[in-house]
């Protein structure tokens, strides 16, 4: 059994996990599971591990005992679970918190990667999504929310199908980034408990990346990450927790001269008292480039 399970809940979550399931490297190291109340949606997914979530006839907000036992049996033995879902419907509002609760009963660490609806999807759906996100923040170790309106604002030439595709793609990329940081061997590593102590109980969690090469490449990649549309509503100086993840190739490793830029960022760009951690990992495909990924959180907003 692998260390990590990625679970798609509902249609949005299943679409995202379907994309991740096409990555051969991930399939070898991550266990995928999809859950829905609609067996037709499940049948269309290429993911082999599926659960049809049956609800109690007397109260459709809760799963049957049979479904509960099936789910707990499937996830038992994992140390970490990533839930992936779209917010705004009854599945995310009622059933996702229940699934998270079963994982917590098994002492499994839980991260959630979710989307908030586009405004054009209506006030009712947006209100349900807001309530749902508050609910899962109370029972998860960390929650990453992709605001679909930011995608709409930054990609105005997208058609509707492309906008949803982009949303699912960003969710998948965020899951893969966090998987690599938490589960892959690193030159300078991050302890799992340190990650969750930084991100737990955060009102906002953002994951963004930037690339650069040449002079001051670490600093340039950091600035590139901050230009991401997902980071646009925020300031680096308001972050309470920051994980600064650097990736480079073994042939063009980070030099001690470049490390000083990390300390420059810590001293000049981040507020006093912020929980700051940095790690280094290798990726041979980068060649002379470096990749800087920021996982940043705000406790109260």
N, C-alpha and C positions, 0 to 999 in steps of 0.2 A: 504493500500500500504506500502511496506517495504521502509526502508531508502536508500537502496543500490540496484542498478541494475548492473548485470554483463552481458556484451554483447559480444558474440562471433561473429567476423566478418571474413568471408572467411573460408576456410576449416580448416586451423590450429586453428583458434580461436574457431570454432565450435567443433572440436575434444576436445579441452581443456574444454570448457563449458559442453560438454557431461559428462566428468569425474566428474566435480564439481556437476552436477545435480544428481549424484548418492548418494551424501551425504545427508541423511535425515535431519540432523541438519541445513545444509545450505539452503535446499529447504524451510524450515519453515521460514527463516529470510531474505533470499535474493531472489530477482526477477531475473530470467534468461531470456535472449532473444538471439536468433541467427538470423544472417542476411547473405544472400548470393545472388548472381545473378543467381545461379543454383538451381532450385526448387527440383531437385532430391537429392542434398546434404541436403537440408532442410527437405525433407520428411524422410530421414534416421535418423535424429536427434530425440532423445526422448524428447527434450525440447519442451514444448507445445507452447510457445510464439515465433512465427516465422515471419520474414518479408522477402519477396522476393523483392530484390532491383532491380527495373526496371530502366534502364538508358534511357536518352533522345536519340531518334533515330539519331538526327543530331550531337550529341556529347556524346559518351559513357563514357566520363570522369565525367559526372554529372548525378545525379539522377532526375527522373521525379518529377513534383510537387506533384503528388499523393503519391509517395513513401516518399517524404519529409514530407508531412502532416501526413502520417501514422506513421512515425518514431517519429515525435515530439509529437504526441498524446500518443504514447506508453510510452515515457520517461518523459512526463510532470508530475511533482509531486515528482520525486526523488530528493534527495539532492546531492547524489554522484553516479557517473557512472564509472565502470571499463570496459574499452574496452580491449578485448583479441584478438590478431591476429598474424599471421605469416607474416613477411615482405618479399618482393621479387616479388610480383605480382601486377597487376593493381588495385585489390581491396584495398590493403593496401596503395598503392601510390596515388590513385585518390579518392576513395570513403570514406575511413576511415577519412581523414581530414575533409571531408564534414559533416560526421556524428558528429564528434567532434564539428564542428562549430555550428550545430543545438543545441547541448547540451549547449554550451556557450551562445547562444541566450536566452536560458531558465534559465540562471544563475545556471547551474548545474556544480558542481566541477567534473573534469575529470582526471582519472589516466589511463594510457595505459600500458599494459603488452604485450610485443611483443618478437618475436624471430628473430634473424638474420640468414640467410641461412648457411648451411654447405658449405664450399668452393667448395666441389665437385659438388654442384648444378650449378656452372658456373659463369663466370664473369658478365654476363648480369644481372642475378638475384641478385647477390651481390651488383652491382651498383645501381639497382632500390631500394634495401633494404636500402642502405646508404642514398639515397635521401629521401626515405619515412620516415625514422627515424628523419632526420633533419626537415622534414615538420611537423610531429606530435609533436616534441619538441616545436615548435613555437606556437602551439595552445592548448597544454595540460598543466595541472597543474603539472603533473609529469609523467615520462616515465621510466619504468623498461625494460631493454633489456636483454634477455637471448641469449648469444653467442653460437650457436649450435656447433661451432668448439671446444669450451671448453669441451662440453659433449663428443665429439668424442675423444679428447685427453685423457680424464680421464677414459673413458669406452671403451677401444680399443677392448675388446672381444664382444662388442654388435654386433648383426646383424642389418641390416638397419631398420627393423620395430621397434626393441627395442630402437634404437637411437631416432627416431621420437616420440615414446611413452614416453621416458624419457624427451624429450623437452617439451611435452605437460604437463607431470606430474609436472615438475618444475614450469611452468607457473601457473598451478592450485594451487600449494602449496604457491606460492608467493601471489596470490590473497587472499587465505584463511588467510595467516598471516596478511596481511594488513587489511582485513575485521575485524579480531579479535581485532587488535590494535585500529582501528578507531571507530568500532561500538559496541563492547562489553564493559560492565561496567568494570572498572579497579579500583584497590586499589589506585594506583597512576596513574592518567589518562593523556591522551594526547588530547589536544584541536585540533580539525580538522584544524583550521587556522594555528596553530603552525607547524603541519606536513607539510602543503603545503608551508609555508614560508621557511621551511628548505629544501624542495626538489624542489621547483619551479625553472625552468630555469637551471637545472643541466645538465651537459654534460654526466654524468654517474650516475646511481642509482643502487645499489646492495642490495639484501636482502639475508642474510645467517643466519643460526641458528646452535647452538651447545648445547650439553647436558653434565651434569656432576653431580656427587654427592660426598659426603665426604668433606674433608677439602678444603677450598678455592674453593668451587664448582662454585661460580659466576665467578671468575677469570678463572678457568679451562674451563668452558662452553664458555666464551668469546674467549679464545685461540682456542677452538675446532671450533667455527664458522669461525675464520680466516683461518682455514685449508681447508675450502670448495674450490672445484675446481673453483667455480664461483668468488671467491675472489682472486684467484691465480695471476691474472695480476696486482693487486693493492697492495698498502701499506696503513695501517690504518692511518699513519701519514700524508697522502696526502688528507685525506677526509675533505671537507669543512662543511659538515653537518652529524650528527650521531644521530640516535634515538636508544637508548639502552633499549630494551624491555626484562624484566625478567618475567618468569612465574614459579610459584611454587604451591604446594598444600597448603591448609589451615592448614593441620596437620604438615607441615614442612616449615613454612614460613621463608622468609628472615629475618635474625636477624640484629640488628644494627651493630654487629661486621662485618657482611658481606658487609654492605653498604660502609665501608671504601675502599673496593676494587674497587667500582665504582669511587670513588674520586681518587684512585691510578691510574686507567686507564685514567681518565681525565687529571691528572697532568703529567703523564709520557709517555703515548702512543699516545696522540692526539695532533695535532699541535695547537699552540696558536691562538686563535680567531675562532676556529671551533665552529659551532653551535651545542651544545650537549644537548640532552634531554633524561631523563630516565623515564621509567614507569614500573609498577608492576601489573601483572594480575594473577589470580588463575586458575589452571587446576588440578583437583583432580587425574587425571590419572598419573601425574608425580611422586606422592608419595614422596620419598626422593630426587629425582632429581630436578635440576633447568634447565630451558631452557632459553638461551639467544639468542635473535634475534637482529641482527644489520641491520638497514636500513641506508645505508651510501651513500652520494652523493659527487660528485666532480663538481664544477661549470664550470671549464675550463680544457680541456685536449687536 
